[in-house]
C-alpha cells in the first residue's frame, strides 16, 4: 500500500470508492501516517490479522526493531515447548537468584533491582518460585528477573528452536534481559511486526505445540497488568491477551483482542522514537484506529 | 528456621543408610565412594552413609541443632536430580557437623542464618556440581540472608565472612568477588572441607571382608577388579 515520492517521503494512494475494504485500508493508512507524524516517530511497524473477516493488513511489518520486553513472548513459547514435551513441569521449583552470565564474556551480572520493580519475584530471593509463577510474572508484570531465570532454565537455544520449529521468522532471541555487555556490542533481541503476529496467531489458533499449551499461554497473557498500549485504544469490555515492550526509545505492544460476538483479531504495533520524546500514546492511537476501522466507524 | 516444635525428632531418629544398599538409580545419582576432582585437581571420595528422610513432614520436623532443621539443608530446585526431589530423600550424615558449626555462626552473628535454595547439600548429579565441592559432602552452606540483611553487597558479605572465620579455624569462606567457584557475590559461603561422617552404629568391616564370589555392589566389584589387576601386574624394578 505504501508509495514513495521522488523525495523518499511516503505519499497517500488515490482514494478508492467509499465503503469498500480498500477504502477502509486507505483510511487506515492515512491515519497511521498521521499518527507517525504527530508523534514524531522514527519508525513504526504494524501487523494485523482479523480472524472474523480474515482481513490482514501491515505497515512496515518486516522492519526489525529492538524487541524490548516483547521477547518475553518467545521465552514463554520456549517454556511451553518444554512443558508440552514433558521436559519441564509447570510446578517445578526454581531458585530465585539475581546472578546471570553475559553471553559476551561469560562474566556474571546482576539486574538492577531498582529498575525492575517486581517485588513479587524479588521478594523470593534465596527461595523458589515455580515455572508457572515465573512465567506469570514475566508476562503480566514484565519481570526481568523472572525472564532471566526462565532463560537460564530452558536455554536460549531452546527458545530459538521453538521459533524455528514453528517457522516464526522475524523474532531473534540472542540473550536474556539487562546483559549490558551484550547491549554494548550490539547483540540485541529483535522483532518484526510480522514475526510477532505469526507467533500470536499460532497461539490464538491453538497451534503452538498443543491446545493446552496455547490455553495456558493465553490465560497468562490475559492477566497483563500494563494496559497503556493496545487496550487503551479499545472499549473497556475488550479483553486483550498481550505483551508490552518498553525501553527509552521503543514502545511496543503485541496482543490478541477478544471482543464480544466475534472472532478475535491479532495486532502488533511497534514504535521507535527519540529518547527525549518519550513514548506518548502512539500505540494506543493505532489500536483505536484499527478498532474503529473494524467497527466501521470513521476515525476523527 | 525450625519452629522448635516439641514433637520434632532428633537426627539420631532418622534411618542411616549405606548408599550401596540403595537401588541402581539412586546409586548412580549419589555415586557413593566415587573419587572426584575439585577445581584444583585434587581427588576426594564421595560420602557413603546418608540419612534417609522419609517424608516432607519428617524433613520439617527433624532438627539437627537448636535452630536448624534438616529441611533447610535439602532445599533445591530443578537443578537437582529429579529422583532426589522426591521422598525418601538422602543427605550425607556429615550434615550434623555443619549444623553444629552453623549454630555457632548464628550465635556469633546474633541473628537468624538463612541457607539459600541449592545452598545446602547438592548431590554429585546436581547441575551445579561440576567439580567436587563440600556441598556434595553436606559440609557447606550458602547463606543468602542473615537477620533481615540480604547478602548482596561487598560490605555485608565481608562482614559476615569475618564472623564465620572467627567461629573456628575449620571454617572456610569464599571472598567477595565475581569469579564463579572462587568468590561469592550474593551469599556467604561457609564450608568445613571434605568431611565424611560414619555413624557409630555402622560397622566398617564390610568393605574389608574377603570378597564373596559374587560381590554385592558394583563399587565393590570394581574395587575387586582393580585390586586383582594390580596384583597381576609384574612389579617394576
Interface residues (C-beta under 8 A of the other chain):
Chain A: X88 X89 X92 X93 X94 X95 X96 X97 X98 X99 X107 X108 X110 X125 X126 X127 X128 X153
Chain B: X75 X76 X77 X78 X79 X114 X116 X117 X118 X119 X144 X145 X150 X152 X178 X180 X185 X186 X187
